[in-house]
Amino acid sequence: MNLRDTLCIKDGRLNIGGCDCVELAKKYGTPLYVLDEEYVRQVMRAYLEGLSDYGKYAVAYASKALSCLALYNIVKEEGLWTDVVSGGELYATQKAGIDPKHIVMHGNNKTPKEMKEGVETGVGHIVVDGIDEIDRLDKIAGEVGKKATVLIRVNPLVEAHTHAAVQTARPDSKFGVIIGEEATNAIKTILTKENLIFDGLHCHIGSQIFDYSAFELAVDTMVEFIASLNKQGIKVNTLNMGGGFGIYYSGDDPLFTPMRYAHTVRNLALLLEKSISKHGIEKPFLIIEPGRSIVGEAGITLYTVGTIKEIKGIRKYVAIDGGMFENPRYALYQSKYTAINASRADKPFVQSVAVCGKCCESGDMIGIDIPLQDTQVGDTLAVFSTGAYNYSMASNYNMNAVPPMVIVKDGKSDYIVKPQTYDDLIRNNALPEWFKG
Ligand SMILES: Cc1ncc(COP(=O)(O)O)c(C=O)c1O
């Protein structure tokens, strides 16, 4: 289990950020997302610390992992940048007062509206994802009357050892242009455009990566490519290496600490420096974009156990009051999770159960083989490492409300996302005139 100072067992119950989880469940109801502010800040500081010796760098928090105003406030306070992949995420960053120059805008199919919003807002970098985006962005920037500073997303063809759905640098990928001739031609086209300023390269090889040799290879491959561009007279100021640093979900994964992330990116920067001198290029401004590792382990989800059903000789189902509408990751990728009975947290783990949700889908599971203590109807169940890609992927499937989220710190708790009501669920429903007759 990935327990720590701010996620521990106290008086026989699970405690996060100095708050008793059973009390949190009582106060706010379940399902409930809980975010440990201290851990979020520790990981952010670790990344900054790890890159400090490199000197020219930014850590851009990847919004897609978890996007809400409170988090953007922390991003701002800790001196991070942020990336966005939609007009909605961009809007939220601006509501939170993030400096537009500290925003990297992604998307393999940014709509013209989103491109216009990015240019109007003056985001620091728009990442061109494909050849046909170049003309479109140039035209839009011209109409807005502002130049757009761009990176190009390059697929370095470096395979990361992770789930196929989160690998992004295979040849068969919807993202980016292939390193080499295709990317070079795209850059040459960008350089001919009146309203685009070419600033550098971006790559992102995948997510939930533990085998850092893939990052090392990606760094060297990108630097070699920069050297080949330099030889053709093309200057590259910025190298954005994306995100993808793994977290602990289950016993299959290594354990992480903020220090370990600092160490990982320090090594990455050292390798970059080595590669820079090997290929003889000018030191680029380095950007990394971690998402999951900043908020993933900081988040847990609390549930109330409802039905318990045992099928003799097959398995025991422990049903919780959440499911794929608030955590779709098992349904999407058969992701693994660790859980604890927060009400009996100091008791031994005596069984392996299927934790299932309340949606009308057989695949609506949190996990099928989760070790657990003796568990009774009404207990509070906590699932760990749900801070990333849970709330941000939640839906109203079966007209379930997306759960609220509270942030905890030093024994205090408060909402950062308020509960949805039944009225919220039908707020945007409409009846055409001819239904009203
Ligand atoms: C372009 C880009 N940057 C950063 C990230 C963040 O990755 P992670 O949350 O694994 O750190 C992603 C995730 O898909 C991404 O696509």
The ligand as a Gaussian input file, in Angstrom:
#p B3LYP/6-31G(d) Opt

LIG

0 1
 C        0.787000      15.760000     -24.500000
 C        0.682000      15.206000     -23.131000
 N        1.397000      15.771000     -22.141000
 C        1.310000      15.308000     -20.871000
 C        0.505000      14.250000     -20.539000
 C        0.431000      13.799000     -19.109000
 O        0.811000      12.507000     -18.919000
 P        0.845000      11.886000     -17.453000
 O       -0.445000      12.221000     -16.809000
 O        1.023000      10.451000     -17.669000
 O        2.004000      12.528000     -16.753000
 C       -0.248000      13.619000     -21.541000
 C       -1.122000      12.482000     -21.223000
 O       -1.754000      11.867000     -21.993000
 C       -0.154000      14.118000     -22.870000
 O       -0.874000      13.578000     -23.858000

